[in-house]
Amino acid sequence: MTQKNVSSASPLSYKDAGVDIDAGDALIERIKPLAKKTMREGVLAGIGGFGALFEVPKRYKKPVLVSGTDGVGTKLKLAFEWNMHDTVGIDLVAMSVNDVLVQGAEPLFFLDYFACGKLDVDTAAAVVGGVAKGCELSGCALIGGETAEMPGMYPAGEYDLAGFCVGAVEKSKILTGADIEPGDVVLGLASSGVHSNGFSLVRKCIERAGANAPATLDGKPFKQALMEPTRLYVKNVLAALTAHPVKALAHITGGGLLENIPRVLPEGTAAHLTKGSWPQTELFAWLQATAGIDDFEMNRTFNNGIGMVVVIEAAQAGACAATLRAAGETVYAIGVIAERGDGAAVLVR
């Protein structure tokens, strides 16, 4: 049996195999000025090396590093379908920096991972531009990342995202929720919309509504209302933490109010939320009506209008709310902490 001689066949390059190195280089050049806008104290070396270097600012006496990672989920399917790529990068940043914030930590730096089948430089630049914008608004340096072009792994026009954030907090100022007690007040900070959770159900609602979907929701075009990026609470909440004795924070993500608030409550306590203490927006009213679900299901699927929760003693609640409102947050007193008894950890009634 003779072996076929392939030496005379046309040479194959990496580009022939579906990976365009030149496109990747072009993307990096477009990212660099965007990342430069996010630089802050502590950055020693950023984009371009094998690893980014960051020195914890010397103003920390006993720093504890806090890390977080997340993605954007199936909200990306709408970004592909509607060709709306410029805000999902903000979502990516927000999902991690808001989580890090919950520990009382200041986000320091961020890295992103962008994976696709075939790299479209314009699309990727729009996405990473959103990442840079989210970092800039959070005071968090974008110091590295990875763009992976993997032919055959993703359908044409699609990509996936992951983000990684590291923050720092003084060891003595870590928010644990351990000192929460009955009588404390639960403040809710308004969300900007659906944020980045529950989009498998959102997409089903869009499919069910079809041509009967509303033209606008809450004064915004329908698509924009649904794609509104996750609110970045970092700067305003950090300012409130320096001025008021906040006991705990909860980022309302997948699982909604019912699943996320219990993560910061000490044993034996519950959050009793008052139905109607914050308004239901047109967006969430439309989702609830279209899906045909009850209040319980709404509150464990979506943030339902509350993106961040603050727990603080009653005597300090008014002043804390005033500080947050002055910074630009919409704040509602949505409930109180009570003894748990035999009920659920979060009751909305």
C-alpha positions as CSV (number, residue, x, y, z in Angstrom):
1,M,0.0,0.0,0.0
2,T,1.5,3.3,-1.0
3,Q,1.2,6.5,1.0
4,K,-0.3,9.5,-0.9
5,N,2.2,12.3,-1.3
6,V,0.7,15.5,0.0
7,S,3.8,17.6,-0.3
8,S,2.7,19.0,-3.7
9,A,-0.7,20.1,-2.3
10,S,-1.4,23.9,-1.8
11,P,0.0,25.1,1.6
12,L,-2.5,25.7,4.3
13,S,-2.3,28.8,6.5
14,Y,-3.9,29.5,9.9
15,K,-6.3,31.9,8.0
16,D,-7.2,29.0,5.7
17,A,-8.2,27.1,8.8
18,G,-10.5,29.9,9.9
19,V,-8.3,31.9,12.3
20,D,-7.4,35.4,11.1
21,I,-4.3,36.6,13.1
22,D,-4.4,40.0,11.4
23,A,-8.0,40.6,12.5
24,G,-7.0,39.8,16.0
25,D,-4.1,42.2,15.9
26,A,-6.5,44.9,14.5
27,L,-8.9,44.3,17.3
28,I,-6.1,44.7,19.9
29,E,-5.1,48.1,18.4
30,R,-8.7,49.3,18.6
31,I,-9.0,48.1,22.3
32,K,-5.9,49.8,23.5
33,P,-7.1,53.4,23.6
34,L,-10.4,52.2,25.2
35,A,-8.5,50.4,27.9
36,K,-6.2,53.3,28.5
37,K,-9.2,55.4,29.6
38,T,-9.8,52.9,32.5
39,M,-6.3,53.1,34.0
40,R,-6.1,53.9,37.7
41,E,-3.7,53.7,40.6
42,G,-2.1,50.2,41.0
43,V,-1.8,49.3,37.3
44,L,1.8,48.4,36.6
45,A,1.4,46.7,33.2
46,G,-1.8,46.2,31.3
47,I,-2.9,45.0,27.8
48,G,-0.2,43.5,25.6
49,G,1.8,41.3,28.0
50,F,1.4,37.6,28.9
51,G,0.0,38.8,32.3
52,A,-1.3,42.1,33.7
53,L,0.4,43.5,36.8
54,F,-1.5,45.3,39.5
55,E,-0.2,46.6,42.9
56,V,-2.8,46.9,45.7
57,P,-3.0,50.6,46.6
58,K,-0.9,51.4,49.7
59,R,-3.8,53.2,51.4
60,Y,-5.1,49.7,52.3
61,K,-3.7,48.6,55.7
62,K,-4.9,45.0,55.7
63,P,-6.4,44.4,52.3
64,V,-8.5,41.4,51.5
65,L,-8.9,40.6,47.8
66,V,-12.4,39.8,46.6
67,S,-12.9,38.1,43.2
68,G,-15.9,37.6,41.0
69,T,-16.7,36.1,37.6
70,D,-19.8,36.0,35.4
71,G,-21.2,36.2,31.9
72,V,-24.1,37.8,30.2
73,G,-26.2,34.7,29.6
74,T,-28.9,34.3,26.9
75,K,-29.3,38.1,26.7
76,L,-26.6,37.6,24.0
77,K,-29.1,35.8,21.8
78,L,-31.1,39.1,21.5
79,A,-27.8,41.0,20.9
80,F,-27.2,38.7,17.9
81,E,-30.8,38.9,16.6
82,W,-31.1,42.6,17.0
83,N,-27.5,43.5,16.1
84,M,-27.2,45.4,19.4
85,H,-23.6,44.8,20.7
86,D,-22.6,48.0,22.3
87,T,-24.1,47.5,25.8
88,V,-23.6,43.8,26.6
89,G,-20.0,44.6,27.6
90,I,-21.4,46.9,30.3
91,D,-23.6,44.0,31.4
92,L,-20.5,41.8,31.6
93,V,-18.7,44.2,33.9
94,A,-21.7,45.0,36.0
95,M,-22.5,41.4,36.8
96,S,-19.0,41.0,38.4
97,V,-18.3,44.4,39.9
98,N,-21.7,44.5,41.6
99,D,-21.1,41.1,43.2
100,V,-17.7,42.2,44.4
101,L,-19.3,45.4,45.8
102,V,-21.6,43.3,48.0
103,Q,-18.6,42.4,50.2
104,G,-17.9,46.1,50.7
105,A,-15.0,45.9,48.2
106,E,-13.8,48.4,45.7
107,P,-13.4,46.8,42.3
108,L,-9.7,47.2,41.2
109,F,-9.3,45.5,37.8
110,F,-11.2,43.5,35.3
111,L,-10.3,41.0,32.5
112,D,-12.6,39.8,29.7
113,Y,-12.9,36.7,27.5
114,F,-14.5,37.0,24.1
115,A,-14.9,33.8,22.1
116,C,-16.3,33.4,18.6
117,G,-16.2,31.2,15.5
118,K,-15.1,33.9,13.1
119,L,-13.8,37.2,14.4
120,D,-15.7,40.3,13.2
121,V,-13.5,43.2,14.3
122,D,-16.4,45.8,14.3
123,T,-18.6,43.6,16.4
124,A,-15.9,42.6,18.8
125,A,-14.8,46.3,19.2
126,A,-18.3,47.3,20.0
127,V,-18.6,44.6,22.7
128,V,-15.2,45.4,24.2
129,G,-16.0,49.1,24.0
130,G,-18.9,48.4,26.3
131,V,-16.6,46.5,28.6
132,A,-14.3,49.5,28.8
133,K,-17.2,51.8,29.4
134,G,-18.4,49.7,32.3
135,C,-15.0,49.6,33.8
136,E,-14.6,53.4,33.4
137,L,-17.9,54.0,35.1
138,S,-16.9,51.6,38.0
139,G,-13.5,53.0,38.5
140,C,-12.1,49.6,37.6
141,A,-9.1,49.1,35.3
142,L,-9.5,46.9,32.2
143,I,-6.0,45.4,32.3
144,G,-6.2,42.3,30.2
145,G,-8.3,39.8,28.3
146,E,-8.5,37.1,25.7
147,T,-10.0,37.0,22.2
148,A,-10.5,33.4,21.0
149,E,-11.3,32.7,17.4
150,M,-12.4,29.0,17.2
151,P,-13.8,27.9,13.9
152,G,-16.6,25.4,14.2
153,M,-17.3,26.2,17.8
154,Y,-19.9,28.9,17.4
155,P,-22.5,29.6,14.7
156,A,-21.8,32.5,12.4
157,G,-22.4,35.9,14.0
158,E,-22.5,34.5,17.5
159,Y,-20.0,34.8,20.4
160,D,-19.7,34.3,24.1
161,L,-18.4,36.4,26.9
162,A,-17.0,35.9,30.4
163,G,-15.6,38.5,32.8
164,F,-13.3,38.4,35.8
165,C,-13.0,41.1,38.5
166,V,-10.8,41.5,41.5
167,G,-11.5,44.1,44.2
168,A,-10.1,44.9,47.7
169,V,-11.6,45.7,51.1
170,E,-10.1,46.5,54.5
171,K,-10.4,43.3,56.5
172,S,-12.2,45.2,59.3
173,K,-14.8,46.5,56.8
174,I,-15.9,43.3,55.1
175,L,-19.7,43.2,54.9
176,T,-20.8,39.8,56.3
177,G,-24.4,40.5,57.4
178,A,-23.6,38.9,60.8
179,D,-24.8,41.9,62.8
180,I,-28.2,42.0,61.0
181,E,-31.1,41.9,63.6
182,P,-34.9,42.3,63.7
183,G,-35.9,45.9,63.2
184,D,-33.3,46.7,60.6
185,V,-34.6,48.3,57.4
186,V,-34.3,46.9,53.9
187,L,-33.7,49.6,51.2
188,G,-34.1,48.7,47.6
189,L,-32.1,50.5,44.8
190,A,-34.0,50.6,41.5
191,S,-32.7,48.5,38.6
192,S,-32.3,49.8,35.1
193,G,-34.5,47.0,33.7
194,V,-34.1,43.2,33.5
195,H,-30.3,43.5,33.8
196,S,-28.8,40.2,32.7
197,N,-30.9,37.4,34.3
198,G,-34.1,35.8,33.3
199,F,-33.6,36.2,29.5
200,S,-34.6,32.6,28.7
201,L,-38.1,33.6,29.9
202,V,-37.8,37.1,28.3
203,R,-37.2,35.5,25.0
204,K,-40.2,33.2,25.4
205,C,-42.3,36.3,26.1
206,I,-41.0,38.0,23.0
207,E,-41.8,34.9,21.0
208,R,-45.3,34.7,22.5
209,A,-46.1,38.3,21.9
210,G,-45.0,38.3,18.3
211,A,-46.3,41.3,16.4
212,N,-48.4,42.3,19.4
213,A,-45.3,43.4,21.4
214,P,-45.5,47.0,22.5
215,A,-43.7,49.7,20.6
216,T,-42.4,51.2,23.8
217,L,-41.9,50.4,27.5
218,D,-41.3,53.0,30.1
219,G,-40.7,55.6,27.4
220,K,-38.1,53.6,25.6
221,P,-38.3,51.7,22.3
222,F,-39.2,48.1,23.0
223,K,-35.8,46.6,22.1
224,Q,-33.8,49.3,24.0
225,A,-35.9,48.7,27.1
226,L,-35.1,45.0,27.1
227,M,-31.4,45.5,26.3
228,E,-30.8,48.3,28.8
229,P,-27.6,47.4,30.5
230,T,-27.3,46.3,34.1
231,R,-27.0,49.3,36.4
232,L,-23.5,49.9,37.9
233,Y,-24.0,50.6,41.6
234,V,-20.3,50.7,42.5
235,K,-19.4,54.4,42.9
236,N,-22.6,55.5,44.6
237,V,-22.8,52.6,47.0
238,L,-19.1,52.9,48.0
239,A,-19.7,56.5,48.8
240,A,-22.7,55.4,51.0
241,L,-20.5,52.8,52.8
242,T,-18.0,55.4,53.8
243,A,-20.8,57.6,55.3
244,H,-23.2,55.1,56.9
245,P,-23.0,51.8,58.9
246,V,-24.4,49.5,56.3
247,K,-24.8,46.0,57.5
248,A,-25.2,44.1,54.3
249,L,-25.7,44.4,50.5
250,A,-27.4,41.9,48.2
251,H,-27.0,42.0,44.4
252,I,-30.3,40.9,42.9
253,T,-29.4,38.6,40.0
254,G,-30.6,35.1,39.0
255,G,-33.2,33.9,41.6
256,G,-34.5,37.4,42.1
257,L,-35.3,38.9,45.5
258,L,-36.4,35.6,47.0
259,E,-33.1,33.8,46.4
260,N,-30.5,36.5,46.8
261,I,-31.5,38.4,50.0
262,P,-31.2,35.2,52.1
263,R,-27.5,34.9,51.0
264,V,-26.6,37.8,53.4
265,L,-29.0,37.1,56.3
266,P,-27.8,35.5,59.5
267,E,-29.6,32.4,60.8
268,G,-32.9,33.0,62.4
269,T,-33.7,36.2,60.5
270,A,-36.0,36.9,57.5
271,A,-36.7,39.9,55.3
272,H,-40.3,40.9,55.2
273,L,-40.9,43.0,52.1
274,T,-44.0,45.2,51.6
275,K,-45.7,44.6,48.3
276,G,-46.3,47.9,46.5
277,S,-43.5,49.7,48.4
278,W,-41.7,50.1,45.0
279,P,-43.5,50.6,41.7
280,Q,-43.8,47.9,39.0
281,T,-42.5,49.3,35.7
282,E,-44.2,48.8,32.4
283,L,-41.4,46.4,31.4
284,F,-42.0,44.1,34.3
285,A,-45.8,44.4,34.1
286,W,-45.6,43.4,30.4
287,L,-43.3,40.4,31.2
288,Q,-45.6,39.2,34.0
289,A,-48.8,39.6,31.9
290,T,-47.2,38.0,28.8
291,A,-45.7,35.1,30.8
292,G,-48.9,34.7,32.9
293,I,-47.0,34.2,36.1
294,D,-47.8,35.2,39.7
295,D,-45.9,37.6,42.0
296,F,-44.0,34.7,43.6
297,E,-42.6,33.5,40.3
298,M,-41.8,37.1,39.2
299,N,-39.8,37.7,42.4
300,R,-37.7,34.6,42.1
301,T,-37.1,35.0,38.3
302,F,-36.4,38.7,37.8
303,N,-35.0,41.6,39.9
304,N,-38.5,43.0,39.4
305,G,-37.3,46.5,39.6
306,I,-34.8,46.2,42.5
307,G,-31.2,45.6,41.5
308,M,-29.4,46.1,44.8
309,V,-30.6,45.7,48.4
310,V,-29.1,47.6,51.4
311,V,-29.7,46.4,55.0
312,I,-29.1,49.0,57.7
313,E,-30.4,49.8,61.2
314,A,-33.6,51.8,61.3
315,A,-32.1,55.0,62.8
316,Q,-29.6,55.3,59.9
317,A,-31.9,54.3,57.1
318,G,-33.2,57.7,56.2
319,A,-29.8,59.3,56.1
320,C,-28.4,56.5,54.0
321,A,-31.3,56.7,51.5
322,A,-30.7,60.4,51.3
323,T,-27.0,60.0,50.4
324,L,-27.9,57.4,47.8
325,R,-30.6,59.6,46.2
326,A,-28.3,62.6,46.2
327,A,-25.8,60.5,44.2
328,G,-28.4,59.6,41.6
329,E,-29.9,56.3,42.9
330,T,-33.7,55.7,43.1
331,V,-34.2,54.3,46.6
332,Y,-37.2,52.7,48.2
333,A,-37.8,51.4,51.8
334,I,-39.1,48.0,50.8
335,G,-39.2,46.1,54.1
336,V,-37.8,45.2,57.5
337,I,-35.8,42.4,59.1
338,A,-37.8,40.1,61.4
339,E,-37.3,36.9,63.3
340,R,-37.6,34.0,60.9
341,G,-39.8,31.6,62.7
342,D,-41.1,28.8,60.5
343,G,-41.6,31.0,57.4
344,A,-39.5,31.6,54.3
345,A,-36.4,33.7,54.5
346,V,-38.0,36.4,52.3
347,L,-41.7,37.1,52.4
348,V,-43.4,39.7,50.1
349,R,-46.8,40.6,51.3
